[in-house]
């Protein structure tokens, strides 16, 4: 049976974990806001430069060349922005996962300790029930580990797909820009 001190310690640990996760989430949001401010500041300067350049063109051919020159850097910047966004999300997710795994391991350890204590104090003749409880706990642990592995594999696949799509988009933009410049 749990004592009042054990319950209070568990609540305190849960509150500390909650605040730790909240801080990690805010760190991710801060990085995202910082990235967006940098992008907005850079975009404003680039728009001003592009506008000045557009105002100084003398004919349609010069305007087409200017537009073609702006297309590739814009696509590359969009791809870089997407990579930064993904990196922020992945880092924040990894931090949250690390805390969740540590918390789950601690909870599992405490639960197993409680089960072991209950088993030691179990009355004679309850061996089958004890074995059933131990088997259920082992099955739950195996299922949890399987889910963790599946989530990690899915995350790895998503990251590989993102990198592949990003690289393909950049190459396609470069090809289109080359074709436009040649024309």
CORUR-V588690 format. One record per residue. N is the residue number from 1. PHI is phi in whole degrees, -180 to 180 (none if undefined). PSI is psi as a letter, one per 40 degrees, with the letter a starting at -180 (999 if undefined). Layout:
BEGIN
n->N phi->PHI psi->PSI
n->N phi->PHI psi->PSI
END
This chain:
BEGIN
n->1 phi->none psi->i
n->2 phi->-81 psi->i
n->3 phi->-90 psi->i
n->4 phi->-61 psi->d
n->5 phi->-65 psi->d
n->6 phi->-66 psi->d
n->7 phi->-64 psi->d
n->8 phi->-65 psi->d
n->9 phi->-64 psi->d
n->10 phi->-65 psi->d
n->11 phi->-63 psi->d
n->12 phi->-62 psi->d
n->13 phi->-63 psi->d
n->14 phi->-64 psi->d
n->15 phi->-65 psi->d
n->16 phi->-63 psi->d
n->17 phi->-64 psi->d
n->18 phi->-60 psi->d
n->19 phi->-67 psi->d
n->20 phi->-63 psi->d
n->21 phi->-66 psi->d
n->22 phi->-63 psi->d
n->23 phi->-63 psi->d
n->24 phi->-63 psi->d
n->25 phi->-63 psi->d
n->26 phi->-66 psi->d
n->27 phi->-62 psi->d
n->28 phi->-63 psi->d
n->29 phi->-65 psi->d
n->30 phi->-60 psi->d
n->31 phi->-64 psi->d
n->32 phi->-64 psi->d
n->33 phi->-63 psi->d
n->34 phi->-61 psi->d
n->35 phi->-60 psi->d
n->36 phi->-65 psi->d
n->37 phi->-66 psi->d
n->38 phi->-62 psi->d
n->39 phi->-65 psi->d
n->40 phi->-63 psi->d
n->41 phi->-62 psi->d
n->42 phi->-65 psi->d
n->43 phi->-63 psi->d
n->44 phi->-62 psi->d
n->45 phi->-65 psi->d
n->46 phi->-68 psi->d
n->47 phi->-65 psi->d
n->48 phi->-61 psi->d
n->49 phi->-65 psi->d
n->50 phi->-64 psi->d
n->51 phi->-64 psi->d
n->52 phi->-60 psi->d
n->53 phi->-65 psi->d
n->54 phi->-66 psi->d
n->55 phi->-71 psi->d
n->56 phi->-98 psi->e
n->57 phi->-70 psi->i
n->58 phi->-105 psi->d
n->59 phi->-150 psi->i
n->60 phi->-66 psi->d
n->61 phi->-65 psi->d
n->62 phi->-66 psi->d
n->63 phi->-66 psi->d
n->64 phi->-64 psi->d
n->65 phi->-65 psi->d
n->66 phi->-63 psi->d
n->67 phi->-62 psi->d
n->68 phi->-64 psi->d
n->69 phi->-68 psi->d
n->70 phi->-86 psi->d
n->71 phi->-65 psi->d
n->72 phi->-63 psi->d
n->73 phi->-60 psi->d
n->74 phi->-65 psi->d
n->75 phi->-67 psi->d
n->76 phi->-65 psi->d
n->77 phi->-68 psi->d
n->78 phi->-65 psi->d
n->79 phi->-66 psi->d
n->80 phi->-65 psi->d
n->81 phi->-61 psi->d
n->82 phi->-62 psi->d
n->83 phi->-63 psi->d
n->84 phi->-63 psi->d
n->85 phi->-59 psi->d
n->86 phi->-62 psi->d
n->87 phi->-61 psi->d
n->88 phi->-64 psi->d
n->89 phi->-63 psi->d
n->90 phi->-67 psi->d
n->91 phi->-65 psi->d
n->92 phi->-64 psi->d
n->93 phi->-62 psi->d
n->94 phi->-64 psi->d
n->95 phi->-64 psi->d
n->96 phi->-65 psi->d
n->97 phi->-62 psi->d
n->98 phi->-62 psi->d
n->99 phi->-66 psi->d
n->100 phi->-63 psi->d
n->101 phi->-66 psi->d
n->102 phi->-64 psi->d
n->103 phi->-65 psi->d
n->104 phi->-64 psi->d
n->105 phi->-64 psi->d
n->106 phi->-66 psi->d
n->107 phi->-64 psi->d
n->108 phi->-62 psi->d
n->109 phi->-62 psi->d
n->110 phi->-65 psi->d
n->111 phi->-64 psi->d
n->112 phi->-63 psi->d
n->113 phi->-63 psi->d
n->114 phi->-66 psi->d
n->115 phi->-64 psi->d
n->116 phi->-61 psi->d
n->117 phi->-64 psi->d
n->118 phi->-66 psi->d
n->119 phi->-64 psi->d
n->120 phi->-63 psi->d
n->121 phi->-98 psi->e
n->122 phi->-70 psi->i
n->123 phi->-69 psi->i
n->124 phi->-61 psi->i
n->125 phi->93 psi->e
n->126 phi->-103 psi->f
n->127 phi->-60 psi->d
n->128 phi->-65 psi->d
n->129 phi->-66 psi->d
n->130 phi->-63 psi->d
n->131 phi->-62 psi->d
n->132 phi->-64 psi->d
n->133 phi->-62 psi->d
n->134 phi->-61 psi->d
n->135 phi->-64 psi->d
n->136 phi->-64 psi->d
n->137 phi->-65 psi->d
n->138 phi->-63 psi->d
n->139 phi->-64 psi->d
n->140 phi->-64 psi->d
n->141 phi->-62 psi->d
n->142 phi->-63 psi->d
n->143 phi->-64 psi->d
n->144 phi->-62 psi->d
n->145 phi->-64 psi->d
n->146 phi->-64 psi->d
n->147 phi->-64 psi->d
n->148 phi->-60 psi->d
n->149 phi->-65 psi->d
n->150 phi->-65 psi->d
n->151 phi->-64 psi->d
n->152 phi->-63 psi->d
n->153 phi->-63 psi->d
n->154 phi->-64 psi->d
n->155 phi->-65 psi->d
n->156 phi->-63 psi->d
n->157 phi->-65 psi->d
n->158 phi->-62 psi->d
n->159 phi->-65 psi->d
n->160 phi->-63 psi->d
n->161 phi->-64 psi->d
n->162 phi->-62 psi->d
n->163 phi->-63 psi->d
n->164 phi->-65 psi->d
n->165 phi->-64 psi->d
n->166 phi->-62 psi->d
n->167 phi->-64 psi->d
n->168 phi->-64 psi->d
n->169 phi->-65 psi->d
n->170 phi->-65 psi->d
n->171 phi->-64 psi->d
n->172 phi->-63 psi->d
n->173 phi->-65 psi->d
n->174 phi->-64 psi->d
n->175 phi->-64 psi->d
n->176 phi->-64 psi->d
n->177 phi->-63 psi->d
n->178 phi->-62 psi->d
n->179 phi->-64 psi->d
n->180 phi->-66 psi->d
n->181 phi->-68 psi->d
n->182 phi->-69 psi->d
n->183 phi->-78 psi->999
END
